[in-house]
Amino acid sequence: MPIGVIHSPYRRPEDAPRRPCAFPAAPATVEVAARYAAGLKDLAGFSHVVLVFHLHRSRRRALLLKPFLDNKVRGVFATRAPWRPNPIGISVVRLKRVRGRFLEVSHVDMVDGTPLLDIKPYIPELPRRERVKLGWCEKALSKLNAGRDDLPARRTSTTLQRRTRR
């Protein structure tokens, strides 16, 4: 059950950045329903929050897909793609200000009108893990800094989606 709604400058899923920290900080507003506003107490002291949300515009479900960081088909659970069996998104955003039941945030990657499911303070040490392995992403991480725009990868991914639907 949603506890609020996220208002962002992105109207379509393809407009939202895959790596919001690599783009200019898009301002957004998180509107928390009045009955949950008391839960925002003490949140203002955090610089970042974790937003858990429903990927309500993600119509496609896929178990195999080509992620934007790679040219190989991968299992959806080994990616951060939005086409999930249960379309739930998780993003860390910068918290700029708490104003009543509204959060002013930036570095969002969700579309306008996204239903908000939960808010958690971002604490990088929790959960802290040692000896972390990054699977296939280990080699692909170098691509993150290669450029700011992954639109060609999106087109390739869309082409693959059409092929896998047939």
Phi, psi and omega in degrees: 000124180297146176253358181175197182218147179257126178255117182229169179281356184266121183270331182234150179305323181289348177278335184284137180288148176279333179233081186301334180288343181272355182245165174305143185294102178286124179285147179211166178232134174256119180257114180267136178302144185307321183291346178253000185301325180299334180290350179276354180306132177075002180287334185300340181281356181262146179273336182221152175227157175261124176257130175251128188214164178269126178281069189295341180261001179274097184275334186270141173241133181216138175266337176234134181202167178256111181289158184293342180271358188214163177254004183253144177289132182233161173287141184304327182285353175257015179227174174250020181297152182279354185271073189252157175303320173244106188287078180246131179249151178224125179221144172264125180235157177280129177267115182267322185195145172251123180235095183062241179261016180245137174250128172268120185230171174215173182064048179267158177225023180244158183278160179301136179088009181294128178292129180270129180259326182195161176227135176225146175291143178273120178231103187301334180281350180240121351274125179275133181231142178258157177051055181280135174252142183250015176054220181297337182291339181311311181283329185281342184300332178298336179288339182300323182263002182289332181193167182265340186243128179250025181302320176301323178293324178296317179298318178298317180297320178297319178299316179297320180301315180299317181295319184284341177286332185286000000 
